[in-house]
């Protein structure tokens, strides 16, 4: 009704510029003229709106069809210039020059969601340890944007961009040889094609499903500040490779669930000192190419007999160096077992991993140049979640039903040379790193997505002779057994 009144007023306003026509017109003639003009304009609007609605209905009814709704808002000024052009899908068929940067379908049909997480910490230690090269420091460890997109009902995309310690342009650090500590990298970028719950296809830069922590390593998810040692040294988290494969879920009974994922990926690589008594992190492969043109296989199988219980086995097998005619090819195998047990406010989680490395004459290794053939490590962690009613009554705006405290205790052990191959000579200090850590923690979550953590760490590092302080006999490597407290705040956004 409002549109009809506006059009009628416009027609009446135009009559004075047509005196010859208006001079001999009766009021009935003028009314008839206005009604005819308004009806024609209203029909034109209805045809245009109907075409737009049919276009949108076609898209909604046919997932994946190469059809987009007519642009709205600012896109009308950018793209729609000629009659009929609004029916051309945005893409290579779009015409123009300077405006072609706006020929993106998501501008007229948004699909992506942007989020992420960030953390900041403070540590005060007696000396450096594995995760903290500075004894007394603030640190903004990670700022990680996520992008998730529902392309269609069957096509999904997800990526994570990790910015660590300020990025590569951060000021130089004495603890990193004068270079910056920071980095920027794509942690995963994967496209899924959903077939059904039992089998789905995935390809891209993939998080390796070895152990559970590598898949769920976000700072706001975890209840302690530092990541488990076994998940950094034996399983080189965060670990990702380029590849493709399948994943899915089965339900053996009404209460149980069986999840799997298996991929073919680019393998690990041989570089100077890639696999030494410091772990296998240096052997992580490449997302751009397979350096030895020999693919690896990786997978995880998780069984949950009932809600709150899960046990999973996972593994990786691949070549990390090719045969050179003198020595055979080198292979690495990693097997992991992880578990999650939940009952009421109590939770027990953990992970154990073993690795076997063949033909590891590690370049850069001290002594006879032989690297480790086996590594092993584990952690076990107990959590207790609680929320005192007195705090909820005292400050309900800060302590709500969504808030919780968690008391945490974690014990860890890592041995990076279970065969003692890196011992230099009898009765002298070896380079093998056998580390143990006890962490006691208390954290508070005002909501599930945000956490404030308070930890106290006790670290011990042993050498090949079983001594607890590598500095006692003048070892070439500094001990990593600093004790002290750490504080961290982390949140999703």
C-alpha positions, 0 to 999 in steps of 0.5 A: 500500500505504501509503494502504491501511494508513493508511485501515485504521488510521483505520477501526479507530480509529473502532470504539471510538466505535461500541460497540453495533456492535463488541460482537458482532463477531468478528475476521473481521467486523471484518476484513471491515468494514475491508476494505470501508471501505478498498476504498470509499475507494481506489476514490474516490481512483482515480476522482478521480486518473483524472479529473485525468489525463484532463483533463491528457491532453486538454490535452496532446493538443489544443493551444490547447483552452480546458481547464486541468488541475485546480489543484494545491498552493495553488490547491486551497485558493483555487479548489476549494471544491465538488464538480465545481468543479475541472472548470470552467476558470479564467476568467469562469466562475469564481465568488466575489469576493475570490478572483477575482484568482487566476482566471488559467490560468497559475497552474495551468499555468505558461507564462511565462519571466522573464529579462533583462539588466543593465549597469553602466559607468564612463567617463573622458573628456576632454569629453562625447561622444554617448553620455556627457554626463558626463566622469567617472562611474559609470552603471547604464545599463540594467536590462531584464526580459524575459518570454517565453511559449509559450501554445500550439504556435502562439501565442507572446508576448514583451515587454521592459521597459527601465528606463534610468538608474534610471527617471524617479524618479531624482535630477535631472541638470544634463545633462538640463536639471534633469530626470531622465535615466532612463525606463521604457518597453515596448521591444517587446510582440508576439504571434506566431501560427506558421503554418509556417516560411515565413510567420508572423503578428506584431502588437504593439509591434514592433522596427523591422527597419531594420539588424541592430543595432536587432534585436540591441542588448542590452548582453551581446550586443555587444562594445563599450560604446557603440552605433554612431552610425549606429544611434542617429542615422540609424536611431534605435535603439532604435526601436519602433512599433505594427503588424502583419505577417508574417515567415518563412524559406525555404531556396533550397538545402541551404546557403543561407537567406533570412529576411524580415519586413515590417510596417505600422506607425504612422508617424513624427511631426512635432514641434518639431525632430523631424528636425534635424542631430542626427538623426531620434530625435525623430520616432519615432512612437507606440505608442498611435496614429498621429499623422497617421493614415498608416501606414508600411511597414518590412521587412528581407530577409537572405540567408545563402549559407552558415553564417557569412555574411549580407548584408541590406537593409532599409528604412522608408517613411512620412509624418511630417507631413501636408499643411497646405494650404500645403506638401505632406506630408513623407515620410521614407525610410531604407535600410540595408545590414548584413553579417556575415562569420565565419571561425574566430576572425575576424568582420567586421560592419557597417552603413550607412544612408541617409535622405531627408527631404522638406519638412523645414522643421524647427521649432526649426532655427536660421537660416532654419528649414530642416532636413536633406534627407539623412543618411548613416552607417556603421560597420565592426567587426572582432573576433578571439576567442581564449583562451590555453591558459596561462590555462586551465591556470593558473586553470581555474575562471576560464578554462574552455572556455566563456570567451573574450577578444575584441579589437575595432576599430570605425571609424564615420562619420556625416553628418547633413546631406549636402546642407549645408542647415543651413549658416546663411550663407556663410563662417560656421560651420554646425550640421551634425554630421559625426562620426567615431569610432575605438574599440579594445576588449578584452573577456572573457567568462567565459561567453557570457552575461556580458562585461567590456568595456574600450574606448578611444575617439577622437572627432572632430566636424566642422562645415559648414566642415570644422573639427574643433572646433566651439568654435573659432568659438563654435558654439551647440552644444557639441562631442561629441568627448571621448576616453578610456576606458570600462569596462562589465560586462553580463550576462543573467540 
